[in-house]
């Protein structure tokens, strides 16, 4: 029991330290990313061989290209170098991907016009194009009722070769 409690306390301490470091990084990179017209939807921090490995997923209503990721990376490099030193970090910037899971309600607005599969709390699945996003939920083409964010268990983009995202 005592050993389990110590492991739990160590885990919690480690988690809080990583959370604190991620918040520190977010405070540095968010203004730069937003200044370039993008939003951060995911930030992760890992350590390997004494190097901080920072991964960012960025989004924009205009989409994200490889050149966008490269430009963001270059803009962030200077800020992160000041924070950690030249050889103390690695940075990866990417787009959400074609079949991204939508994790937060505020992400839906970036995907208006995109096809999505939504699993509701009751287990029902709704598929269709996002046509509207409001404070309380989303509207999907072909589905009469507005879907409340509170009723969404999970949501994922559906890749389509028919001109959609």
C-alpha positions as CSV (number, residue, x, y, z in Angstrom):
1,X,0.0,0.0,0.0
2,X,2.7,2.4,1.0
3,X,4.7,1.7,-2.2
4,X,1.6,2.1,-4.4
5,X,0.9,5.5,-2.7
6,X,4.5,6.6,-3.4
7,X,4.2,5.6,-7.1
8,X,1.0,7.5,-7.3
9,X,2.5,10.6,-5.8
10,X,5.5,10.4,-8.1
11,X,3.2,10.0,-11.1
12,X,1.1,13.0,-10.0
13,X,4.2,15.1,-9.4
14,X,5.7,14.1,-12.8
15,X,2.3,14.9,-14.5
16,X,2.1,18.3,-12.9
17,X,5.7,19.1,-13.9
18,X,5.0,18.2,-17.5
19,X,1.8,20.3,-17.4
20,X,3.7,23.2,-16.1
21,X,6.4,22.9,-18.8
22,X,3.7,22.6,-21.5
23,X,2.0,25.7,-20.2
24,X,5.3,27.6,-20.2
25,X,5.8,26.6,-23.9
26,X,2.3,27.4,-24.8
27,X,2.7,31.0,-23.4
28,X,5.8,31.4,-25.6
29,X,4.5,29.9,-28.8
30,X,0.8,30.8,-28.9
31,X,1.3,34.6,-29.6
32,X,3.6,33.8,-32.5
33,X,1.3,31.1,-34.0
34,X,-1.8,33.3,-33.6
35,X,0.1,36.3,-35.1
36,X,0.7,34.2,-38.2
37,X,-3.0,33.5,-38.5
38,X,-3.2,30.0,-37.0
39,X,-4.4,28.4,-33.8
40,X,-2.9,25.6,-31.7
41,X,-5.2,22.6,-31.2
42,X,-2.6,20.3,-29.7
43,X,0.7,20.7,-27.9
44,X,2.7,17.8,-26.5
45,X,6.1,17.7,-24.8
46,X,8.3,14.6,-24.5
47,X,11.9,14.2,-23.4
48,X,14.4,12.0,-25.1
49,X,18.2,12.0,-24.4
50,X,18.0,15.3,-22.6
51,X,16.2,17.0,-25.5
52,X,12.7,18.5,-25.2
53,X,10.6,17.2,-28.1
54,X,7.8,19.7,-28.8
55,X,5.0,18.8,-31.1
56,X,2.4,21.3,-32.2
57,X,-0.7,20.8,-34.3
58,X,-2.0,24.0,-35.8
59,X,-5.2,24.9,-37.6
60,X,-6.6,27.7,-39.7
61,X,-9.9,28.3,-41.4
62,X,-7.9,28.4,-44.7
63,X,-6.2,25.1,-44.0
64,X,-2.6,24.3,-43.3
65,X,0.1,23.6,-45.9
66,X,3.6,22.2,-45.5
67,X,4.9,25.7,-46.2
68,X,2.8,27.0,-43.4
69,X,4.2,24.5,-41.0
70,X,7.7,25.4,-42.1
71,X,7.1,29.1,-41.7
72,X,5.6,28.6,-38.2
73,X,8.6,26.4,-37.2
74,X,11.1,29.0,-38.3
75,X,9.2,31.7,-36.5
76,X,9.1,29.6,-33.3
77,X,12.7,28.5,-33.4
78,X,14.1,31.8,-32.3
79,X,11.7,32.0,-29.3
80,X,12.4,28.4,-28.2
81,X,16.1,28.8,-28.6
82,X,16.0,31.8,-26.2
83,X,14.0,29.6,-23.8
84,X,16.0,26.4,-24.0
85,X,19.2,26.9,-25.9
86,X,20.2,25.9,-29.4
87,X,20.6,22.1,-29.0
88,X,18.1,21.5,-26.2
89,X,14.9,21.1,-28.1
90,X,13.3,19.6,-31.2
91,X,10.2,21.1,-32.8
92,X,7.6,19.5,-35.0
93,X,4.7,21.5,-36.5
94,X,1.9,19.7,-38.3
95,X,-1.7,20.1,-39.5
96,X,-4.6,18.2,-37.9
97,X,-4.7,15.6,-40.7
98,X,-7.4,14.4,-43.0
99,X,-9.2,12.2,-40.5
100,X,-8.5,14.1,-37.3
101,X,-10.5,13.4,-34.1
102,X,-12.1,16.7,-33.1
103,X,-11.3,17.0,-29.4
104,X,-12.7,20.4,-28.4
105,X,-16.0,22.1,-29.2
106,X,-14.2,25.2,-30.5
107,X,-12.5,23.2,-33.2
108,X,-15.7,22.5,-35.0
109,X,-15.8,26.1,-36.4
110,X,-12.6,25.4,-38.4
111,X,-14.3,22.5,-40.1
112,X,-17.5,24.1,-41.4
113,X,-18.1,22.5,-44.8
114,X,-16.2,19.4,-43.9
115,X,-17.7,15.9,-43.5
116,X,-17.7,14.5,-40.0
117,X,-18.8,11.4,-38.1
118,X,-20.3,12.1,-34.7
119,X,-21.0,9.5,-32.1
120,X,-23.6,10.6,-29.6
121,X,-23.8,9.7,-25.9
122,X,-26.6,7.2,-26.6
123,X,-24.4,5.4,-29.2
124,X,-26.2,6.7,-32.3
125,X,-23.9,7.9,-35.1
126,X,-24.5,10.9,-37.4
127,X,-22.5,11.6,-40.5
128,X,-22.7,14.6,-42.7
129,X,-21.3,18.0,-43.6
130,X,-21.0,20.6,-40.7
131,X,-23.1,23.5,-41.8
132,X,-23.3,25.6,-38.7
133,X,-21.5,25.9,-35.3
134,X,-23.1,27.8,-32.4
135,X,-22.1,28.2,-28.7
136,X,-24.2,25.2,-27.7
137,X,-23.7,22.8,-30.6
138,X,-23.5,22.0,-34.3
139,X,-25.8,21.5,-37.3
140,X,-25.1,18.8,-39.8
141,X,-26.6,18.7,-43.3
142,X,-29.3,16.1,-43.5
143,X,-29.9,15.9,-39.8
144,X,-32.8,18.0,-38.6
145,X,-31.9,18.5,-35.0
146,X,-29.0,20.7,-33.8
147,X,-26.5,18.5,-31.9
148,X,-25.5,19.8,-28.5
149,X,-21.8,19.6,-27.6
150,X,-22.9,18.0,-24.3
151,X,-24.4,15.0,-26.4
152,X,-21.2,14.4,-28.4
153,X,-19.2,11.5,-27.2
154,X,-16.6,11.7,-30.0
155,X,-16.3,13.3,-33.5
156,X,-13.9,12.6,-36.4
157,X,-13.4,14.2,-39.8
158,X,-14.2,12.0,-42.8
159,X,-11.8,12.3,-45.7
160,X,-13.5,12.8,-49.0
161,X,-12.0,13.0,-52.5
162,X,-15.0,15.0,-53.7
163,X,-13.6,18.5,-53.2
164,X,-14.1,18.5,-49.5
165,X,-11.5,18.5,-46.8
